[in-house]
């Protein structure tokens, strides 16, 4: 299931199919759709584990107002995936607690 009309982002235009890496595994998504939407459409509901109790969290408001959808994206923790558009080759990781900053390899920094 995909969101066709997002309350903040408006109508979703289906972009071309691209591949993102989620915890190291390839996942097909549509360019431009929110990361959390692509994950939900693929049957994945767990996005991160809470800071205080380590409890699993998934998409809640889908408006970018809460922190339940935060994940580490391309080495940057605490990215709200419900409003972050998919782009080809992005690396998405399940975040534990506050997450950790990870450096991108020098070759990937030059590409961006």
GISUL-V140844 format. One record per run of one state. SS is the DSSP state (hx for helix, st for strand, lp for the rest). FROM is the first residue (numbers start at 1). LEN is the number of residues. If there is no record, write none. Layout:
<<SS/FROM/LEN> <SS/FROM/LEN>>
//
This chain:
<<lp/1/4> <st/5/2> <lp/7/3> <st/10/2> <lp/12/5> <st/17/6> <lp/23/2> <st/25/6> <lp/31/3> <st/34/1> <hx/35/7> <lp/42/6> <st/48/2> <lp/50/6> <st/56/2> <lp/58/12> <st/70/4> <lp/74/2> <st/76/5> <lp/81/4> <st/85/1> <lp/86/5> <st/91/3> <lp/94/1> <st/95/2> <lp/97/9> <hx/106/6> <lp/112/1>>
//
